Every structure is written in C-alpha cells, then in structure tokens.
Amino acid sequence: MPHDNSSSPLFVRIKGRVEEQSMQMPFIFSPISAGFPSPALDFMDKGIDLNKILIKNVSATFLGQVAGNSMMKIGISDGDYIIIDKSLTPSSNDIVVCVLDGEFTLKRIQLEKEYCLLHPENDAYKTIKVTKDNEFSIWGVVIHAIKNFKCTR
C-alpha cells in the first residue's frame, strides 16, 4: 500500500514560495581555501538566500532526517538532513528515498529493465534487489545533504 507522502512524520514539507521563505545569510564572496588561510573577511558580500541555492522546485521539495548509517561512505550519516526533490526523474546512480515494502529507505539506485538495485554506501550492509514481487516506489531524489559538525549535547 503506498504511503501518504504529505503526512509522513519522516518528512517535513517546505511550504510557501522561495521569496516568502527568504533566509539571508552573510556570504563570503571569495572561495574558501581548504589549504592555506585566506583573508576571507575582506570579501564579505551582502548575503545569499539558501533557499535559492538548495531548492529548485518548492512545491515538490521536502526535508528529511536520516536514521542509520547505511550511506556513510558518501558522507550521509545518522541525524543528517537531506533535501529531496520529488519532481526529478531518478536515474541510475542517484541517491533516492524509496518506499520498499512499506518502509522508507535511503540508497543509491541502479535501474535495470526487470529490477532495480538499492546500493548502500556502507560495507556492513548488503545491496537490495527489488523485483516485481516487492511493493516499491521511488519517493524522491536527494539533491543535498546537510551535516552538523558541532555537537550541541
């Protein structure tokens, strides 16, 4: 049985128009070097709206929180947030949120003619082969992951 996506407690819909949800943050115009220090404060710009960077289709974009570590090799860990666009057509190698036999799962997808494979990004988990015998739908394509590096506990 398909899930009612709009009321699932795992996902919070991002409501309203991008313009109504503007979230301006100071923006460092200069690229940030991961090597030698750069005088970045000299390059502060007016600001940038994160919604304009992270969201392309407001009405089809949802925010979800990850539970588990099956995707940690690509940097998506337990507690991270993901931004999911339901309007995108999934392709092989995309990271997707699926409903498999009534449960949400986050995996890298490989689409084949008669089946698809759901690949975890953690060697402790096995690839799942989805066939016509499974109840399966691709809920949306993950377009961004948001990671917290500062523990607040």
N, C-alpha and C positions, 0 to 999 in steps of 0.2 A: 504494500500500500504506500503510495507516495506521501511524503511529508508535506504539511502546510508550511511552506518556507517563510511566510511572512510572520508567523508567530513562534517560530522555533526559539527556545531560550539561548541557544548557542550563538545566534546571530542577531545583531542589532542593526536595524536599517538606518542608513544615513539619510535623514529626511531633509526636505526643502531644497531650494536651489543653491548652487555654489555661491552665488552672490550673497544670499541670506546667511550663509554659514561661514563667512569670511573669518579667517583666523590669521591675522597678520603677525609675523614674527620678524625680528631683525635678521637680515640676510647678509652674510659675508660674501661680497661680490667676487673676491679673489678665490681661486681654487685653494683648498686646504691641503698642504703638503703632509704626507704621512712620513716624511723623512726629516729633513732639516726644518727648523722653525721658520715661520714666515710672519712678517708684521701685519697680520690679518686685520687688526682693528683699524688700520688706516684705510681699509677697503669696505667699511660697513655701508650698505645701501639702505634705502628706505624701508624695505620689508618685502616679504613674499607670502602669498597665501598658500598654505599647504594643500588645501583642497584643490587648487588649480593644478598642482603637481601630481597629486595622488589619485584624483578622481576624474575620469573622463565622462562617465555616464551616471549621473547622480541617482536616477530612479532605479538603476539596476545594480547599485554598488552597496555592499554590506561589509560590516566589520565583524570579525570573529576572533575568538581567543583559542589558541591551540592548547590541547590537553595531550601530553605524551611527547615522546622523543623520537618518533619514527622518521623525522625529517631533519635530524640534527646535522648530518653531513653537509647540508646546504645552508646551515645557519638558522633554521627554524626550530625553536625549542619550546618546551613546555612553558606556558604563560605568555608567549609572544602573541602579538596581534597580527592578523592577516586581513588584507583588504581584498575582497572577492568581487569580481565583475561578472554578473550573470548574463550580460548581453553578448559576451565574447563566445565565439565558436571554438571549442577546445581542439587543440592539435596534439599530436604525439610529442612528448617531452614537456608539455605544460604541467605545472603544478595545479592540481584541481582539488576541489572539495566535492566528494561524491556521497551519495546515499547508497550503501551496499547492504542489502538485506535488513533494511530499517535502521541502520546506524550510519552516522556521519563519519567520514574518514578523509584524511588529507594525504595525498600521494602524488607521485609523478606518473602520468598516464602514457601508455603506449597503445595506440589504437591499431587493431588488426581487423581484417574483414569479418571473421566469425567470432571474435572475442576481443577483450582488451586486457592489458596487464596493468596492475597498480603496483608501482615500484616504491618501496620505502627508501629513504636515504639514511639508513642505519643498518649495519650488517647483522644486528641482533634480530631483525625482522625479515620475514620471507615475502617474496613477491606474491601477489594475489592474482590468480587468473579468474577473470569474470566471464562467465558464459551465459547463454540464454536461460540457463536454469536459475540464475541469480536474479533477485529483484535489484535493479541497478539504475541509477540516473546520475548524470554529472550535474551537480548543483551550480557550480560556477568555477571560473578560472581565477587563481590567485595572481594578483598583479603587484602586490607589495607585501612585505613583512615589516613589522615594527618591533624592535627589540629594546628591552630595558636593560641597561648596563649597571644601573645603580640600585642596589638592594635597599628597599625602604623599610624593612622589618626591624 
